[in-house]
Structure formats: C-alpha cells, structure tokens
Amino acid sequence: MKLKITGKNIKLTQAIKDRAEERVEKLDKFFDDSAWAEIVLSVDKKINQRAELTVHSGRKKYTGKAIESDIYKAIDSAVVKIEAQVKKNKGKAVQSKKLAPKEDLASYFGAVFAPQNDVKFSVIKQVEVHPMNPEDAAYEMERLGYTFWMFMDEESKQINLIFKRLDGTYGLIQPVKAK
C-alpha cells in the first residue's frame, strides 16, 4: 500500500516515518494493491500529538483520528481505528452474503411477512378518561410530551383519539357506528 506522510508543526524524523510505514503495513491484508493511505501527523501546543490516517480503497474511504501524548501512540491508535472499521465493514459484507441462497431468502421473508396469529402485549395500561374538548386534549398531549392522547369528547361522550402528524398538525379519530 502506498503511503503519503505529511507533518504539521512537527519534524518528521526517519524513526517516525518508519513507525508509520510499519503500522500501516498491517492494513495491507485487508486491501488490494490499488489502495493507498495518507497520514497527517501534527502537534498542538506541544501536548497533543495528533495522527489522522485515511485509507482510500476503491469507492470506500476509511478515516481514523487519534490524539495522544506521544506521536507513536497516536499512530498506533489511528491504525487500530481503521482496522476496526474495516473489520466491521467486512463483517457486514459477509453477513449479507450468508442470506444469498434462495431458500434462505424465502424462509427469511416468509418469517418476516407471515401473519402473526399470536398477539402478545408487552404493556397494558389502564387510563382514566376525562371529558374534554379536542383543543384541551391537544394541550394535554403536548404538556405530557406524547404523540397521541385518548379522551372523552364533552359533547358526544364518546372516546376520541388525537394524534400529532409528521407535518406538525393534529389528527382526530372519532368513532362511528359500522353500517
């Protein structure tokens, strides 16, 4: 893998360059020959040693940034972060390939889209319903931070449901008798 090393506010010694090349070589096993990397090493206020490593591989770009008290530790940390990203990304690719056979896909979609006969409730709440008008119900819903509110309409004495829509307006569900 080709490596470009840049230094900001730091003199790049041969030891630092060797360490960066040695650590980045560990990433070769994850990438093909077309991949290349660049690392920017910098010092902030003589305390923070920063390493920013970017690996370019085809369409993908992996970035690892580390700030340590020692430039060598910063290089190591940046490489470890890139390695973790690559492993995570490779894991997702392998996982998606496991579903590739048609039988697996059919069983997967059959399980996901199959009608559920057993309805299980994780929570059952009993709520006191107070007579109020829809405006008061909307205020109460907003005051409590809910997205819906059940209430008894003052006029009709029926249970209604008010809900907040995605566009910021409110919706009201009123029961009617089935024909």
Buried (B, 14 or more C-beta within 10 A) or exposed (E): BEBEBEBEEBEEEEEBBEBBBEBBEEBEEBBEEEBBBBBBBBBEEEEEBBBBBBBBBEEEEBEBBBBBEEBBBBBBBBBBBBBEBBEEBEEEEEEEEEEEEEEEEEEEEEEEEEEEEEEEEEEEEEEEEEEBEBEBBBEBBEEEEEEEBBBBBEEEEEEBBBBBEEEEEBEEEEEEEEE
